[in-house]
Amino acid sequence: MKMKIQDVNIHYEQYGTTSRPIVFLHGWGQNIEMMKPIADPLQDTHNIIIIDLPGYGESSEPTTIWTVDDYVECIHTLLDKLKIENPIFVGHSFGGKISLLYASKYAVEKLVLFAAPFKKEIQTLSWKTKTLKTLKKVPILNKLEGFAKRHIGSTDYRNASPRMRDILVKTVNLDITEEVKKIKCPTLLVWGTNDDAVPVERAYELEKLIKDAGVVIYDGATHYAYLENLKKTISILHNFLD
């Protein structure tokens, strides 16, 4: 399905039940496919909304240099048009940063964050390199490796359009520490100890900044810990959401 918002065609999928809406936001350079492994198992109990963030997947690029707040407002408009209120947010990396800022401004029932940056982080490897290395280690997700080679990282800094490069710079440099302090909803933070994109120390910092937050650590896991430990992640989501 597609919806035009702020001159951008937004591609999203909606399925599952009609109750308890849950919004999934993928990381930088990714798309809907990277969130479906954790979204699909929840469709019997939740109204699933997965969004291709503008500039990725089947969504078109923003027509101007967007800030993270622009992404937040875009998603809020989409959810408003879908008549979605007080949703649960599940975000990975870039999608996690958007989720944090969204929850600081609008009503959110619960928040689940996988390696979500909230201040400037220095990247040492391309998103594509990190993703491919991870997927090769996860037997159940081998089928996603082909997808990753074709899509993930195709718009990282070196290969992105000039506009998406500028958006990436704005996103990476944005510190939302003060905004995070405003979040009141129950929040679950899931991190891998070997995350070299957003270090595990950030999880404990967020736990202190958010009033009602808890941390789950995956020993030896990377920036894609939620996929590397898929069965455990799904179990944790069921317990936290129910």
Order of alpha helices (4+ residues) and beta strands (2+ residues): beta-beta-beta-alpha-beta-alpha-beta-alpha-beta-alpha-alpha-alpha-alpha-beta-alpha-beta-alpha-alpha
